[in-house]
Structures are given as C-alpha cells and as structure tokens.
C-alpha cells in the first residue's frame, strides 16, 4: 500500500480544497527525516515553480533520493526545459484546433489550454492532452499553440495551483481524485506483497500474446511468490510509476503505446519484460536479419528490396528461386508476409507491399511441416513447441480464412525431446537480442537449419505453450521478475 504525500509551496495554496493529512508544505517535506525502508511513497509535487534549485525542484530531487515516486520527476522537469523535445508539428493538430475554435479559428494565431493529470476540458484535444502528459508527467501543464503555416505546439510549461480559477480548481480536483484513486484505496486485508507488478494487456486484441486463462495463471503465480500482480490497460499509462515491474502481454510495435509503456518503465527504473531495446530489435525484420547474419547464424537466403529498384526485383528469382517469400519489416503473426510463385505475382505483391514501406525482405521459401518455437527467458530455454501450418495454407496463421484468422495445430514437448542443435541455435539467436523473454522460430529439415525470426513478447497461451509444464511455466516467468526485483533492491542498499 502506497503512502500519498501532496506537497504544496504554501498551505494557502490548498485552501480551496478539503483539508487532508496527506498535504504538507514544501519546507516541511524537505525537513522531514529520511526513513529507510518505510515502504512505497507517492509524492505529488504541486509547488508553484519548478525552476532549477528552487523549492519545487528540490522537492522532486530529494523525493527521488529518498526512493519516493514523485510527479513530476527531475527528468521531466529537465525535459520540459528542452523546447526541442516538443517544438514540432503534431499530426492533424491543425484540423483539431480548427474544429475547437469558433469559426474554425478565423484569424486566431495563438491558443492555450490547461491540462490536469492528462485531462483537458477541450474534448477534441483530449487524446493530445493525454499523450503530452504521458511524455511529460506533471500535475498541471499549460500548453500554448501558435499558428504559422499550420498549428503547432509553441510551449509546454508547468503551472501552479495558485493561478487556477474557481472552475479550473474544480476540474483539477476531479483530475487529482481520478489520478490518485488507486493510491487512496483502502489497505487490503490480505497479506502484504513485497512488490507490485503490472501486466499490460488489451482485452479486445484479436490475437493477444496470452489468452485470459494464461493471464489468470500469471496473476496467481505472481501472488504465490509475493508479487501483487494487476492487469492494466493503455489508459493506465499515467499510473505506471506506482508499480515496481511491468510485463508486456500485448502485441508490441515501436510506433505503439506498448513501446511507450516499456520506455517509460525503463526510465522509472522498473523491471520490464520486454524492454524497449528488445522491442526495437525484434519488431523490425531487416534489423533482425542483419543482426543474425553478423552473429554468423544460419538464416534463409535473403535480399533487401528497395522500392524504386526495378532491376533488383527482376533479378530476384535468379537469386532466390521461386517460390519465394516477401515480408514487410514490421509484420507480426504472419501478417504482411506473401508467398509468390511466379514473376508476375512477385511484381504485383511487391507493388502492394511497397505502399506500406520503403524496404522489403525477400527470402527463399523453405518448406517444413512445422516451425520450431523455442521460448527463451534470460538465456535459458523455457518451452518448446512445434507450430504446424494452417490447413490448406503455407503459414501457421491464415489471415485469408473466412471470419477470423485460423492457425494450425501445435505440439508442445519437453525440452529434452527437442533436437539439441535446435535449442542451441535458439539460445544463440536470443542472446543477440538481450536477456528478456523471446520466442525463437526455427526451420529444420533435409539437412538444413535456419532461424526465421526472434520474437519479443512471444505467445504464452493456456493450453498451448503450457501444455507440458503447466503452472510451472507461469511460476518460472514470475520467479524471473522476483529475481530481478530482489537484485535491484540489494543493489540500491549497497
């Protein structure tokens, strides 16, 4: 259970709100003696100014020194001073402000709004307000826009309670209550957990990395080990700092909120699986191919295609043979992957795929009845599956099937039943990515073995990947989180 501390520069700044024992002055907070091992403390710094070496700055600085979670952090304050981080055009901002302002904005050349914990009264800009708060977590932000050729952000500055009108005070109180509701909840009557772990998931994702039964297994395994595991969603970004660790169970991409979650967790010094670097390395197949080749690992014969190089496209069948496979760099679950059997089909497929990307991968087609998937966690094999091709299709997932995507059969084996060269190759491939949780796809047969790809955030579904280990699979993953959390705690106290 977190202890909440709301720090104000002067007690009078809180005069419009209900009295609370959680509220202290900046001077009292700074004079408060350090209490080693006091548990989790959440500090909301509402000082009037955060200027360098001012009271507000020192509240955030010493909060971090004491191991308290503080909003805003010193890093946020430093980032807000760097105009280059936000002085850029925001996609469709021009249209949003035109809809918001009377008569489409008319002759208006500037506009400002207040954001309280990611909330704004200007509904058309709510998504933008949330995104800015996610990038610069600060209780009150004043965002100024200016129109030159198009509307753009001119400045993002912290603001204080003392400048708010009565109506704004009501909006701030509602936003603060929503933001801190979890912190203010009643202490649980059950036993106290050592650490808090968040699992990011999307209940509406059509093909999630873990099905609901697997998520329940992760929660149960974590709690048996003393981890308070909670499922969170995209809307919980602002609460991320309340946790000690983050486990991604939503399909990742660099241009996606999953990457922002991982990056924010890493900045907050949380244990995170998988980390943003692993996401970067795994989600782009071109990067991954060069990484595997540089480590001298066997891969299918591959060519990188450039959008405007027609001669290269025409030479491909001579280099790789037909059929061959074309891939967009950032596809997942077999999406953006096309098998072509003729030169004409190659031209058509390339033209279609180049509408999404400037580069494509072309690979020789290796037929196998199934793909090996070896789960790897912190350089150790975790599980082994054979994923068979979808019936009547050449891939594991058939997205052209009527209704929803269909997948092939599977077989889960004990690691001792897997050919040793497959496990060894999987470990070598995963080692080039990091020490997280990966799924390594390998084709083996007819005297050849090749790494197809390494996936961050691999599938762990109840009834499939856990078919051999059962609950032990979930326990091993949670044990790794616990090991990292304990190692971090010991390191902090040395």
Secondary structure, DSSP 8 states (H G I E B T S, - for coil): --EEEEEESSGGGGTTS---TTEEEHHHHHHS---TT---EEEEEE-S---TTSHHHHHHHHHHHTT-EEES-HHHHHHHT-GGGT-S--TTHHHHHHHHSGGGGTT--EEEEEEETTB-S-GGGHHHHHHHHHHS--SEEEEEEEESSSEEEEEEEE--GGG--HHHHHHHHHHHHHHHHHHHS---SS---SEEEEEE--TT-TT-SS-HHHHHHHHHHHHHTTEEEEEE-GGGGGGGGG-SEEEE-S---TTSHHHHHHHHHHHTT-EEES-HHHHHHHH-HHHHHHHHHHTT--B--EEEEETT-HHHHHHHHHHH-SSEEEEETT--TTTTEEEE-SHHHHHHHHHHHTTT-SEEEEEE----SEEEEEEEETTEEEEEEEEE--TTSSSSEETTSSSS-EE--EEEE-GGGS-HHHHHHHHHHHHTT-SSEEEEEEEEETTEEEEEEEEES----TTTTTTTTTHHHHHHHHHHHHHHHHHHHHHHT-
